[in-house]
Amino acid sequence: MPNVEAHITGTVWKIECAVGQEVEEGDTVVILESMKMEMPVEAEDDGKVVEIRCAEGESVGEGDVLVVLG
């Protein structure tokens, strides 16, 4: 299953998807806040969201899995 990972260390500002939602390559699934800037995290593949592994307000590190697609 493809994973959507954090590309920077930051805080989850907003989750833009829900479990069961179909997403396409390039869709924003999570928005991270780092150094007072909002950074969109995009799906790298088409798929259905099967798991969200982060919560709004949570700190994440570079490479952490945020969303699992099926």
Residue, then its C-alpha position, 0 to 999 in steps of 0.5 A: m500500500p502506498n503511504v503519504e509521508a511528511h516531507i518536513t518536520g512540523t505540526v499537522w495543521k489540517i487533515e484534508c481527507a477522510v477514511g474511505q475517500e478516493v484521492e488522486e495523485g497531487d491531491t492535498v491530504v494533509i497541511l503541515e505548519s513549519m516555521k509559520m508556513e503552511m506546507p501541503v502534503e500531496a498524495e503521490d499515487d491514486g487510491k482510497v484512504v484506508e488509514i489516517r495516522c496523524a491528528e491535527g495539532e500533532s507534531v510529526g517528523e520528516g518521513d513519518v507516515l501520515v496517510v495510508l492509501g489502498 
